[in-house]
Amino acid sequence: MIPFATDEGGFNGPTIGEFFPEAIFFAGTPFEINRIMLIRFLAVAALLLIFWIGTRRMKVIPTRMQSVVEMGLDFARVNIAEDILGKKDGKRFLPLITTIFFMVLFMNMTGPIPFLNIAGTSVIGVPIVLALVAYSAFIYAGVKKSPANFFRNALFPPGVPPFLYIIVTPIEFISTFLIRPVTLTLRLLMNMIVGHLLLVLFFSATQFFFFTATGGFKLFGAGTLVFGFAFTLFEVLIALLQAYIFALLTAVYIQLALAEEH
């Protein structure tokens, strides 16, 4: 019988309950704070601190921290905002896109960090709020550009035979105004949930094989440890990639709202 399948001293894998920890402060009130909320506060504090240190004394020859902050801002400006929206509209929506990018990045990065070990975006609150912000920016951009035609052209695309609108309009409504915020939310949320569960699985298995399993089963601990460290590096990459994708899709949706046909 495999050791981690036994009843006594058996292996306990990660569960979805880890994303719903007990309250630490203000239990039973609307202001309840648990471990994940504290991690979110820490991520925001770290973000503000890094930007404050990097920008408080700007110099022509930048310090290391100033260089790091400028590189991050330039990445968001050049590779996301201006690349998708152009210089004019990119500058206009740059504060929003930059905020989304760095907020998602710092919240994601708490996942692979030891002693934190869970992303602030692994519970639906943050992903859904950011998705609604991106969705609101999309609606605002379209209405601002063409108040009279935005919704009409979105739901009744020009060039479609009128008799087909009975099919096309519901599809456009669902895909444009419902699916976009849902997919933004779920893409980020599910990546962070799966990443956390896999990391916990690998390192819990390592602990089990090294300290609980008997005989030759201990050798499996070396394999799970290697996989755990490898997946930690992969999770860092995923954290970066998901921040980029979320900000990029926000810019793409805004660009679609600003397109000439609207």
C-alpha positions as CSV (number, residue, x, y, z in Angstrom):
1,M,0.0,0.0,0.0
2,I,1.4,3.4,-0.9
3,P,2.4,5.3,2.3
4,F,0.5,8.6,1.5
5,A,-2.7,6.6,1.2
6,T,-2.7,5.2,4.7
7,D,-5.0,6.4,7.4
8,E,-2.4,7.1,10.1
9,G,0.2,9.6,9.2
10,G,-1.0,9.8,5.7
11,F,-0.4,12.5,3.2
12,N,-2.8,15.4,3.3
13,G,-2.9,17.3,0.0
14,P,-3.9,20.9,-0.5
15,T,-7.6,21.8,-0.4
16,I,-9.7,24.7,-1.6
17,G,-10.3,25.6,2.0
18,E,-6.8,27.2,2.1
19,F,-8.3,30.1,0.1
20,F,-10.8,30.8,2.9
21,P,-8.7,31.1,6.1
22,E,-10.2,32.1,9.4
23,A,-10.5,35.7,10.4
24,I,-7.7,37.3,12.3
25,F,-9.2,40.7,13.0
26,F,-12.8,42.0,13.1
27,A,-14.4,38.6,12.8
28,G,-18.0,38.6,11.9
29,T,-18.0,42.2,10.6
30,P,-18.0,43.6,7.1
31,F,-14.3,44.6,7.8
32,E,-13.2,41.1,8.6
33,I,-9.5,40.6,7.8
34,N,-7.9,37.2,7.2
35,R,-4.5,36.0,6.1
36,I,-5.1,36.7,2.4
37,M,-6.3,40.3,3.2
38,L,-3.1,40.9,5.2
39,I,-1.1,39.6,2.2
40,R,-3.0,42.0,-0.1
41,F,-2.2,44.9,2.3
42,L,1.5,43.9,2.3
43,A,1.6,43.7,-1.5
44,V,0.1,47.2,-1.8
45,A,2.5,48.6,0.9
46,A,5.5,47.0,-0.9
47,L,4.3,48.5,-4.2
48,L,3.9,52.0,-2.7
49,L,7.2,51.8,-0.9
50,I,9.2,50.7,-4.0
51,F,7.7,53.5,-6.1
52,W,8.2,56.1,-3.3
53,I,11.9,55.1,-2.8
54,G,12.4,55.0,-6.6
55,T,10.9,58.4,-7.3
56,R,11.4,60.5,-4.2
57,R,14.8,61.9,-5.4
58,M,14.8,61.7,-9.2
59,K,18.3,62.2,-10.7
60,V,19.6,62.6,-14.2
61,I,21.9,59.7,-13.5
62,P,19.4,57.3,-11.8
63,T,20.0,55.3,-8.7
64,R,19.4,51.5,-8.9
65,M,15.9,51.8,-7.5
66,Q,15.1,54.7,-9.8
67,S,16.3,52.6,-12.7
68,V,14.1,49.6,-11.7
69,V,11.0,51.8,-11.4
70,E,11.7,53.6,-14.7
71,M,12.2,50.3,-16.5
72,G,8.9,49.0,-15.1
73,L,7.0,52.2,-16.1
74,D,8.7,52.2,-19.5
75,F,7.6,48.6,-20.1
76,A,4.0,49.5,-19.3
77,R,4.1,52.6,-21.4
78,V,5.9,51.3,-24.5
79,N,5.0,47.6,-24.6
80,I,1.4,47.9,-23.5
81,A,-0.2,51.3,-23.7
82,E,1.5,52.9,-26.7
83,D,1.9,49.7,-28.6
84,I,-1.8,49.0,-28.5
85,L,-3.4,52.5,-28.3
86,G,-0.8,54.7,-29.9
87,K,1.0,57.6,-28.3
88,K,-2.0,59.9,-27.9
89,D,-4.5,57.5,-26.4
90,G,-1.7,55.5,-24.7
91,K,-0.8,58.6,-22.7
92,R,-4.4,59.2,-21.9
93,F,-5.0,55.7,-20.4
94,L,-1.5,55.1,-19.2
95,P,-2.2,55.7,-15.5
96,L,-5.0,53.1,-15.5
97,I,-3.0,50.5,-17.5
98,T,0.1,51.0,-15.4
99,T,-1.9,50.7,-12.1
100,I,-3.5,47.5,-13.3
101,F,-0.2,46.0,-14.4
102,F,1.7,46.7,-11.2
103,M,-1.2,45.8,-8.9
104,V,-1.7,42.4,-10.5
105,L,2.0,41.8,-10.6
106,F,2.6,42.5,-6.9
107,M,-0.5,40.6,-5.8
108,N,0.6,37.6,-7.9
109,M,4.2,37.7,-6.7
110,T,3.1,36.9,-3.1
111,G,2.3,33.4,-4.2
112,P,5.9,32.1,-4.7
113,I,7.3,34.1,-1.8
114,P,8.1,31.9,1.3
115,F,6.0,32.4,4.4
116,L,3.3,34.2,2.3
117,N,2.7,31.4,-0.2
118,I,-0.5,32.6,-1.6
119,A,-1.4,35.2,-4.2
120,G,-3.6,38.1,-3.3
121,T,-5.3,37.4,-6.6
122,S,-6.2,33.8,-5.8
123,V,-9.5,34.8,-4.3
124,I,-12.1,36.4,-6.6
125,G,-12.4,39.8,-4.9
126,V,-9.3,41.4,-6.5
127,P,-9.7,39.8,-10.0
128,I,-13.3,40.8,-10.3
129,V,-12.8,44.4,-9.1
130,L,-9.9,44.8,-11.6
131,A,-12.0,43.2,-14.4
132,L,-14.9,45.6,-13.6
133,V,-12.5,48.5,-13.7
134,A,-11.2,47.4,-17.1
135,Y,-14.8,46.9,-18.4
136,S,-15.8,50.3,-17.2
137,A,-12.8,51.8,-19.0
138,F,-13.9,50.0,-22.1
139,I,-17.4,51.4,-21.9
140,Y,-16.2,54.9,-21.0
141,A,-13.7,55.0,-23.9
142,G,-16.4,54.0,-26.4
143,V,-19.1,56.3,-25.1
144,K,-16.6,59.2,-24.9
145,K,-15.5,58.6,-28.5
146,S,-19.0,58.2,-30.0
147,P,-21.9,58.7,-27.6
148,A,-24.5,58.1,-30.2
149,N,-23.0,55.1,-32.0
150,F,-21.0,53.0,-29.5
151,F,-23.7,50.7,-28.3
152,R,-25.6,50.7,-31.6
153,N,-22.5,49.6,-33.6
154,A,-21.5,47.1,-30.9
155,L,-24.8,45.4,-30.9
156,F,-25.8,46.0,-34.5
157,P,-22.5,45.7,-36.5
158,P,-22.6,47.7,-39.8
159,G,-22.8,45.6,-43.0
160,V,-24.8,42.8,-41.5
161,P,-28.1,42.0,-43.2
162,P,-30.9,43.3,-41.0
163,F,-32.6,39.9,-40.8
164,L,-29.5,38.4,-39.2
165,Y,-29.6,40.8,-36.3
166,I,-31.9,38.5,-34.4
167,I,-28.9,36.1,-34.2
168,V,-26.0,38.5,-34.3
169,T,-27.2,41.0,-31.6
170,P,-27.6,38.5,-28.7
171,I,-24.2,37.0,-29.6
172,E,-22.5,40.4,-29.7
173,F,-24.2,41.4,-26.4
174,I,-23.0,38.2,-24.6
175,S,-19.5,38.2,-26.1
176,T,-18.8,42.0,-25.7
177,F,-20.6,43.0,-22.5
178,L,-20.7,39.7,-20.5
179,I,-17.9,37.4,-21.5
180,R,-15.1,39.9,-21.5
181,P,-15.2,40.8,-17.8
182,V,-15.9,37.2,-16.8
183,T,-12.9,35.8,-18.8
184,L,-10.6,38.5,-17.4
185,T,-11.6,37.5,-13.9
186,L,-11.4,33.8,-14.4
187,R,-8.2,33.7,-16.4
188,L,-6.3,35.5,-13.6
189,L,-8.1,33.7,-10.7
190,M,-7.7,30.2,-12.0
191,N,-4.1,30.6,-12.8
192,M,-3.3,31.7,-9.3
193,I,-5.4,29.0,-7.7
194,V,-3.8,26.2,-9.7
195,G,-0.4,27.6,-9.1
196,H,-0.8,27.7,-5.4
197,L,-2.3,24.2,-5.2
198,L,0.6,22.7,-7.2
199,L,3.2,24.4,-5.1
200,V,1.6,23.2,-1.9
201,L,1.3,19.7,-3.4
202,F,4.9,19.5,-4.3
203,F,6.4,20.8,-1.0
204,S,3.8,19.0,1.1
205,A,4.8,15.8,-0.7
206,T,8.5,16.5,-0.1
207,Q,7.9,16.9,3.6
208,F,5.9,13.7,3.7
209,F,8.4,11.6,1.8
210,F,11.4,12.9,3.8
211,F,9.9,12.8,7.3
212,T,7.0,10.4,7.3
213,A,7.4,7.8,4.5
214,T,9.5,4.8,5.2
215,G,12.1,2.8,3.3
216,G,12.8,3.6,-0.4
217,F,9.8,5.9,-0.6
218,K,12.0,8.6,1.0
219,L,13.8,8.9,-2.3
220,F,10.7,10.3,-3.9
221,G,11.2,13.4,-1.7
222,A,14.2,14.4,-3.8
223,G,12.1,14.4,-7.0
224,T,9.2,16.3,-5.5
225,L,11.7,18.9,-4.1
226,V,13.2,19.4,-7.5
227,F,9.8,19.8,-9.1
228,G,8.8,22.2,-6.3
229,F,11.7,24.5,-6.9
230,A,11.3,24.3,-10.7
231,F,7.6,25.1,-10.4
232,T,8.4,28.0,-8.1
233,L,10.4,29.6,-10.9
234,F,7.6,28.8,-13.4
235,E,5.1,30.4,-11.0
236,V,7.2,33.6,-11.0
237,L,7.0,33.6,-14.8
238,I,3.2,33.0,-14.6
239,A,2.8,35.9,-12.2
240,L,4.6,38.2,-14.6
241,L,2.8,36.9,-17.6
242,Q,-0.7,37.2,-16.1
243,A,0.0,40.8,-15.1
244,Y,1.1,41.5,-18.6
245,I,-1.9,39.8,-20.2
246,F,-4.4,41.5,-17.9
247,A,-3.0,44.9,-18.7
248,L,-2.7,44.1,-22.4
249,L,-6.3,42.9,-22.7
250,T,-7.4,46.1,-20.9
251,A,-5.6,48.1,-23.5
252,V,-7.0,45.9,-26.3
253,Y,-10.6,46.4,-25.2
254,I,-10.1,50.1,-24.9
255,Q,-8.6,50.1,-28.4
256,L,-11.6,48.3,-29.7
257,A,-13.9,50.8,-28.1
258,L,-11.9,53.6,-29.8
259,A,-12.0,52.0,-33.3
260,E,-13.3,54.2,-36.1
261,E,-16.4,52.0,-36.6
262,H,-17.6,53.1,-33.2
